[in-house]
Amino acid sequence: MTDIEVADSTIQIGGSTHEFEYAIDEVVEVNGIVGVLLSIPTDETNNRNVLGFDENGSFQWKIEALYPDDKDIPFVYINSKDGMFIADSWMGIRATVDPQTGKITETAVTK
């Protein structure tokens, strides 16, 4: 397991520290990749708010766009299942995300 410390909008992974514009809601590790879910304020639009870092803290990817840039539908939950990241949007769409690439491999409606 990777050494991870989180404080509001800052994360330390291994020996690297990253500070974000937004607070960190969730951190999940899958197969050596750390998924970070950023909390997007209701008055801002950012639909690619899940980021991936390797176990040394090097940035690897930003989640693939599920919605057009003008749609305000950020992800609000991240977890893992069967070696994949699972990210849910507030509109009830669940995305299965490849931990190595950030690509969405499958979607499902949860509501």
C-alpha positions in Angstrom: 0.0 0.0 0.0 1.2 3.5 -0.9 2.0 6.1 1.7 -0.7 8.7 1.3 -1.6 11.8 3.4 -4.5 14.1 2.7 -5.3 17.6 4.1 -8.1 19.5 2.5 -6.9 20.2 -1.1 -3.3 18.8 -0.6 -2.2 15.2 -1.1 1.2 13.6 -0.5 1.7 10.4 -2.3 5.1 8.7 -1.8 7.5 11.7 -1.8 5.4 14.0 -4.0 3.0 16.7 -2.8 0.2 18.0 -5.0 -2.1 20.9 -4.2 -5.4 21.4 -6.0 -7.8 24.2 -6.6 -10.5 22.1 -5.0 -10.8 20.0 -1.8 -10.2 16.3 -2.0 -13.3 14.2 -1.3 -12.0 10.6 -1.7 -8.8 8.7 -2.3 -8.8 5.1 -3.5 -5.9 2.9 -4.6 -6.1 0.2 -7.2 -3.1 -1.8 -8.5 -0.6 0.9 -7.6 -2.6 3.8 -9.0 -4.1 6.3 -6.6 -7.4 7.8 -7.7 -8.2 11.2 -6.3 -11.8 12.7 -6.4 -11.9 16.4 -6.2 -15.0 18.2 -4.8 -16.3 20.6 -7.3 -18.3 23.6 -6.0 -21.9 23.9 -7.2 -21.2 27.2 -9.0 -18.4 25.7 -11.2 -18.3 23.2 -14.0 -15.6 20.5 -14.0 -16.6 17.0 -15.2 -13.1 15.5 -15.2 -12.6 15.7 -11.4 -11.0 12.3 -10.9 -7.2 12.1 -11.3 -4.8 9.2 -11.2 -1.3 9.2 -9.7 1.3 6.3 -9.5 2.6 5.1 -6.2 5.5 7.7 -6.4 3.1 10.5 -6.8 3.6 11.2 -10.5 0.5 12.4 -12.3 -0.8 9.7 -14.7 -4.2 10.8 -16.0 -7.4 12.8 -15.7 -10.6 10.8 -16.1 -12.0 10.6 -19.7 -14.8 13.1 -20.3 -18.2 11.4 -19.9 -20.2 14.6 -20.6 -19.7 17.7 -22.8 -17.7 20.5 -21.2 -20.8 22.7 -20.9 -22.7 20.2 -18.8 -22.4 20.5 -15.0 -22.3 16.9 -14.0 -19.2 16.2 -11.9 -18.3 12.9 -10.3 -19.3 12.7 -6.6 -18.1 9.3 -5.5 -15.2 7.0 -6.2 -14.4 3.4 -5.1 -12.9 0.3 -6.4 -14.2 -3.1 -7.6 -12.5 -6.0 -9.4 -9.3 -4.0 -10.0 -11.1 -1.0 -11.6 -12.1 2.4 -10.3 -15.9 3.0 -10.0 -16.9 6.7 -10.3 -20.5 7.9 -9.8 -21.8 11.2 -11.1 -24.5 13.2 -9.3 -26.9 12.4 -12.2 -26.7 8.7 -11.4 -24.3 7.5 -14.0 -21.7 5.0 -12.8 -18.5 4.8 -14.8 -16.0 1.9 -14.6 -12.6 3.4 -15.1 -9.3 1.7 -16.2 -6.8 2.5 -13.4 -3.9 2.6 -15.8 -5.4 5.0 -18.4 -8.3 6.9 -16.9 -10.5 5.7 -19.8 -14.1 4.9 -19.1 -14.7 1.3 -20.1 -18.3 0.9 -19.1 -21.3 3.0 -17.9 -24.5 2.2 -16.1 -27.5 4.0 -14.7 -27.8 3.8 -10.9 -30.9 5.9 -10.3 
